[in-house]
Structures are given as C-alpha cells and as structure tokens.
Amino acid sequence: MSGESRPMATPPAGPATTSTAMIATLGLVATLCGILIVSAYQGTLEAVSANKRIVLERAVFRVIPGAVRMKSFYASSAGIVPAEGPQPKEGVLFHAAYDQAGQLKGIAAEGAAAGYADVVRVLYAYDPARQAIVGFGVVAMRETPGIGDKILTDPAFLKNFEALDVSLTADMKTLANAVKTVKHGSKTQPWQIDAISGATVTSKAVGKGINDSAQRLLPLLVPNLGRLETAG
C-alpha cells in the first residue's frame, strides 16, 4: 500500500441562487404580509368603529344628562352637514344630543390646549337656550396625578361649567366675551373660569381649549340651530 493519502472528492455544487430569485421570494413574502395586514384591518374596522362610537356616545351623554341619542355634524360657512358625508373645508365637528322624544337636549364638542405634561382634550356641553356651557368632561390628558387631574373632581372647579357664558355678539361673528381662566378666587364674570390653586396650568388649558373651540364653532352653529331642533 502506498503511504500517500488521496484527496477527498468535492461534492458537485448545487445551482447557485440568483439575485432575481431572492428578490422574487422577498416580493412574494411582502405581498403575503400586506394581504394579511389589510385583511386583518378590514376585518376589525367595523368593530373598532362601533366601539369608538359607543365610547363617544357615553361621553356625550355624561355631559348632557337626559340625552339618549346622538348625531354628529360638521359646521362650516356653508352650513351644517351630517358627519357621515364628506367633511367640508374648515368644517368643525360637533355632536347634537337628543332626548327620548327626539328633542334637542344640547350640543357637545371637543376643545384642546397644551397643559403641564401634554395636550388636555376636553368635551363640553353647550345649551343653545342659555347660550352657556353647562357640562364638562375630559377626553384625554396626562397631567400630574393628584394635581392636574383635580379638574375632574374639584367641586369648585366643576361649578364653573354650570353656566359658563359663551354668548355671541349681535352679529354672531364671535363670542361676546372670550372664555378666560383667572387666578383662584378672583372670578367676577360668568365667562371666567376660576382656576384650581396649584393646578393653574391645567386649568388654563381647559379654558383655552374651550374658548378656541367655541370661537370657531358657535358662529357657524348658532345661525343654523333650527336644523337640529329634532332628531328627524
């Protein structure tokens, strides 16, 4: 026998994977993922929309006691249109709330302004007969627990929204008096909000959010209130 070792045979190489094949595979995977995502979105969209509607209705009914039905609209310089249709240019969203008999109980709308930690989003109730805000709630906020969140629990602060004046000027183009948050204990006018001591920044966010929203909405809404008197 020879002492020389023989070299091991190299197995035949398989077909090389081409760049085109790799790209095609990645494209197929991406397409399948896209189909799955779209299918999942479409499959849950109706349920998600229904849940959002329920949450909104509950919030509206809390700030407008006695309401059992709600319809959403956009107000614009062209008038009032249902929210289910196309949004008009510069349209302002609001919600009309009705009682069991189909009579208008009030209007609910959102306002938002920067607070201490983040944007404070509020929902307020407008009574057309009194030209005043008569209810208040929070949609979302991240203010300091125990301080900023007092806007939801402080009785004196909530009293501001029993009849907060938001009447319009004679020409209905703007609020007769801007809603303004004042230092705790210094409120003298029905359009002022008495701030919570120690939570002035959050209190001011509430006032600014309501004022900015009412300044936009009410001049567009009030001239067209006749269209909302009954649920129809």
Secondary structure, 3 states (H helix, E strand, C coil): CCCCCCCCCCCCCCCCCCHHHHHHHHHHHHHHHHHHHHHHHHHHHHHHHHHHHHHHHHHHHHHCCCCCEEEEEEEECCEEEECCCCCCCCCEEEEEEECCCCEEEEEEEEEEEECCCCEEEEEEEEECCCCEEEEEEEEECCCCCCCHHHHHCCHHHHHHHCCEECCECCCCCCECCCCEEECCCCCCCCCEEECCCCCHHHHHHHHHHHHHHHHHHHHHHHHHHHHHCECC
